[in-house]
Amino acid sequence: MLNPHNVHHYARALGRRAKAGRVDAALLARDLARERVGLHPWQPPTPA
């Protein structure tokens, strides 16, 4: 999960202010590709 507050500030740093589905999707993709390369899919813990 991404913190919406952090994504908002990332968008502002890039000079993006528009609110549109495609723009938001592209922004999230850029953020994930460039800034959060260490993220991995969450997996539930294995039962003991």
N, CA, C and O atoms as a GROMACS GRO file, in nm:
protein
  192
    1MET      N    1   0.083  -0.118   0.000
    1MET     CA    2   0.000   0.000   0.000
    1MET      C    3   0.087   0.124   0.000
    1MET      O    4   0.194   0.128   0.061
    2LEU      N    5   0.039   0.221  -0.068
    2LEU     CA    6   0.109   0.349  -0.071
    2LEU      C    7   0.031   0.451   0.009
    2LEU      O    8  -0.092   0.452   0.008
    3ASN      N    9   0.103   0.535   0.078
    3ASN     CA   10   0.040   0.641   0.155
    3ASN      C   11  -0.004   0.752   0.058
    3ASN      O   12   0.080   0.809  -0.010
    4PRO      N   13  -0.133   0.782   0.052
    4PRO     CA   14  -0.181   0.886  -0.041
    4PRO      C   15  -0.114   1.021  -0.018
    4PRO      O   16  -0.094   1.097  -0.113
    5HIS      N   17  -0.082   1.051   0.105
    5HIS     CA   18  -0.016   1.178   0.137
    5HIS      C   19   0.121   1.185   0.068
    5HIS      O   20   0.157   1.289   0.012
    6ASN      N   21   0.197   1.077   0.072
    6ASN     CA   22   0.328   1.074   0.009
    6ASN      C   23   0.316   1.084  -0.143
    6ASN      O   24   0.394   1.154  -0.207
    7VAL      N   25   0.218   1.015  -0.200
    7VAL     CA   26   0.198   1.021  -0.345
    7VAL      C   27   0.158   1.162  -0.387
    7VAL      O   28   0.201   1.211  -0.491
    8HIS      N   29   0.076   1.226  -0.307
    8HIS     CA   30   0.034   1.364  -0.335
    8HIS      C   31   0.155   1.456  -0.341
    8HIS      O   32   0.167   1.538  -0.432
    9HIS      N   33   0.244   1.444  -0.244
    9HIS     CA   34   0.363   1.528  -0.242
    9HIS      C   35   0.458   1.494  -0.358
    9HIS      O   36   0.524   1.582  -0.412
   10TYR      N   37   0.463   1.367  -0.395
   10TYR     CA   38   0.543   1.327  -0.510
   10TYR      C   39   0.489   1.393  -0.636
   10TYR      O   40   0.566   1.444  -0.718
   11ALA      N   41   0.358   1.394  -0.651
   11ALA     CA   42   0.295   1.456  -0.768
   11ALA      C   43   0.323   1.607  -0.770
   11ALA      O   44   0.352   1.664  -0.876
   12ARG      N   45   0.314   1.670  -0.655
   12ARG     CA   46   0.342   1.814  -0.650
   12ARG      C   47   0.486   1.844  -0.685
   12ARG      O   48   0.515   1.944  -0.750
   13ALA      N   49   0.578   1.757  -0.642
   13ALA     CA   50   0.720   1.777  -0.673
   13ALA      C   51   0.745   1.768  -0.824
   13ALA      O   52   0.836   1.831  -0.876
   14LEU      N   53   0.664   1.689  -0.893
   14LEU     CA   54   0.677   1.676  -1.037
   14LEU      C   55   0.599   1.783  -1.113
   14LEU      O   56   0.606   1.790  -1.235
   15GLY      N   57   0.526   1.866  -1.040
   15GLY     CA   58   0.447   1.971  -1.102
   15GLY      C   59   0.314   1.922  -1.157
   15GLY      O   60   0.254   1.988  -1.241
   16ARG      N   61   0.268   1.808  -1.110
   16ARG     CA   62   0.140   1.752  -1.157
   16ARG      C   63   0.030   1.796  -1.063
   16ARG      O   64   0.040   1.782  -0.941
   17ARG      N   65  -0.077   1.850  -1.120
   17ARG     CA   66  -0.189   1.894  -1.038
   17ARG      C   67  -0.321   1.839  -1.087
   17ARG      O   68  -0.422   1.851  -1.018
   18ALA      N   69  -0.322   1.779  -1.204
   18ALA     CA   70  -0.448   1.730  -1.261
   18ALA      C   71  -0.498   1.608  -1.185
   18ALA      O   72  -0.419   1.529  -1.132
   19LYS      N   73  -0.628   1.594  -1.181
   19LYS     CA   74  -0.690   1.477  -1.121
   19LYS      C   75  -0.768   1.406  -1.231
   19LYS      O   76  -0.880   1.444  -1.265
   20ALA      N   77  -0.707   1.305  -1.285
   20ALA     CA   78  -0.771   1.224  -1.389
   20ALA      C   79  -0.720   1.082  -1.374
   20ALA      O   80  -0.607   1.061  -1.331
   21GLY      N   81  -0.800   0.987  -1.408
   21GLY     CA   82  -0.764   0.847  -1.390
   21GLY      C   83  -0.635   0.808  -1.458
   21GLY      O   84  -0.549   0.743  -1.397
   22ARG      N   85  -0.620   0.847  -1.584
   22ARG     CA   86  -0.498   0.811  -1.657
   22ARG      C   87  -0.376   0.881  -1.600
   22ARG      O   88  -0.268   0.821  -1.589
   23VAL      N   89  -0.392   1.007  -1.563
   23VAL     CA   90  -0.280   1.082  -1.506
   23VAL      C   91  -0.238   1.022  -1.374
   23VAL      O   92  -0.119   1.004  -1.348
   24ASP      N   93  -0.336   0.989  -1.289
   24ASP     CA   94  -0.305   0.927  -1.160
   24ASP      C   95  -0.239   0.791  -1.179
   24ASP      O   96  -0.143   0.759  -1.108
   25ALA      N   97  -0.287   0.712  -1.272
   25ALA     CA   98  -0.230   0.580  -1.296
   25ALA      C   99  -0.085   0.592  -1.343
   25ALA      O  100   0.001   0.517  -1.298
   26ALA      N  101  -0.060   0.685  -1.433
   26ALA     CA  102   0.076   0.705  -1.482
   26ALA      C  103   0.168   0.754  -1.370
   26ALA      O  104   0.284   0.714  -1.362
   27LEU      N  105   0.116   0.841  -1.286
   27LEU     CA  106   0.194   0.892  -1.174
   27LEU      C  107   0.229   0.780  -1.076
   27LEU      O  108   0.343   0.770  -1.031
   28LEU      N  109   0.132   0.696  -1.044
   28LEU     CA  110   0.158   0.584  -0.953
   28LEU      C  111   0.259   0.487  -1.014
   28LEU      O  112   0.348   0.438  -0.944
   29ALA      N  113   0.246   0.460  -1.143
   29ALA     CA  114   0.341   0.370  -1.210
   29ALA      C  115   0.482   0.428  -1.206
   29ALA      O  116   0.579   0.356  -1.182
   30ARG      N  117   0.492   0.558  -1.230
   30ARG     CA  118   0.624   0.623  -1.226
   30ARG      C  119   0.682   0.618  -1.086
   30ARG      O  120   0.801   0.589  -1.068
   31ASP      N  121   0.601   0.646  -0.987
   31ASP     CA  122   0.646   0.644  -0.848
   31ASP      C  123   0.696   0.504  -0.811
   31ASP      O  124   0.803   0.490  -0.752
   32LEU      N  125   0.620   0.403  -0.846
   32LEU     CA  126   0.660   0.266  -0.813
   32LEU      C  127   0.786   0.224  -0.888
   32LEU      O  128   0.872   0.157  -0.830
   33ALA      N  129   0.798   0.261  -1.013
   33ALA     CA  130   0.912   0.219  -1.094
   33ALA      C  131   1.042   0.289  -1.052
   33ALA      O  132   1.149   0.229  -1.056
   34ARG      N  133   1.031   0.414  -1.014
   34ARG     CA  134   1.154   0.491  -0.988
   34ARG      C  135   1.188   0.508  -0.841
   34ARG      O  136   1.306   0.516  -0.806
   35GLU      N  137   1.089   0.512  -0.756
   35GLU     CA  138   1.116   0.547  -0.616
   35GLU      C  139   1.103   0.429  -0.520
   35GLU      O  140   1.158   0.433  -0.410
   36ARG      N  141   1.032   0.328  -0.559
   36ARG     CA  142   1.004   0.219  -0.465
   36ARG      C  143   1.044   0.084  -0.523
   36ARG      O  144   0.965  -0.011  -0.523
   37VAL      N  145   1.165   0.076  -0.572
   37VAL     CA  146   1.212  -0.046  -0.636
   37VAL      C  147   1.227  -0.161  -0.537
   37VAL      O  148   1.229  -0.277  -0.578
   38GLY      N  149   1.238  -0.133  -0.409
   38GLY     CA  150   1.254  -0.237  -0.309
   38GLY      C  151   1.125  -0.301  -0.263
   38GLY      O  152   1.128  -0.394  -0.182
   39LEU      N  153   1.011  -0.255  -0.313
   39LEU     CA  154   0.883  -0.314  -0.272
   39LEU      C  155   0.864  -0.451  -0.336
   39LEU      O  156   0.912  -0.476  -0.447
   40HIS      N  157   0.796  -0.536  -0.266
   40HIS     CA  158   0.763  -0.668  -0.318
   40HIS      C  159   0.621  -0.703  -0.276
   40HIS      O  160   0.571  -0.646  -0.179
   41PRO      N  161   0.556  -0.794  -0.346
   41PRO     CA  162   0.419  -0.831  -0.310
   41PRO      C  163   0.412  -0.888  -0.167
   41PRO      O  164   0.500  -0.963  -0.125
   42TRP      N  165   0.308  -0.851  -0.097
   42TRP     CA  166   0.288  -0.904   0.038
   42TRP      C  167   0.245  -1.048   0.031
   42TRP      O  168   0.163  -1.087  -0.052
   43GLN      N  169   0.302  -1.128   0.120
   43GLN     CA  170   0.263  -1.268   0.131
   43GLN      C  171   0.230  -1.296   0.276
   43GLN      O  172   0.304  -1.256   0.365
   44PRO      N  173   0.118  -1.364   0.301
   44PRO     CA  174   0.084  -1.394   0.440
   44PRO      C  175   0.186  -1.488   0.502
   44PRO      O  176   0.246  -1.568   0.431
   45PRO      N  177   0.205  -1.480   0.632
   45PRO     CA  178   0.300  -1.569   0.696
   45PRO      C  179   0.254  -1.715   0.687
   45PRO      O  180   0.134  -1.744   0.686
   46THR      N  181   0.348  -1.803   0.682
   46THR     CA  182   0.314  -1.945   0.677
   46THR      C  183   0.267  -1.990   0.815
   46THR      O  184   0.321  -1.946   0.916
   47PRO      N  185   0.166  -2.079   0.819
   47PRO     CA  186   0.119  -2.128   0.949
   47PRO      C  187   0.227  -2.208   1.020
   47PRO      O  188   0.303  -2.283   0.958
   48ALA      N  189   0.233  -2.191   1.149
   48ALA     CA  190   0.337  -2.260   1.229
   48ALA      C  191   0.300  -2.403   1.258
   48ALA      O  192   0.376  -2.474   1.323
   0.00000   0.00000   0.00000
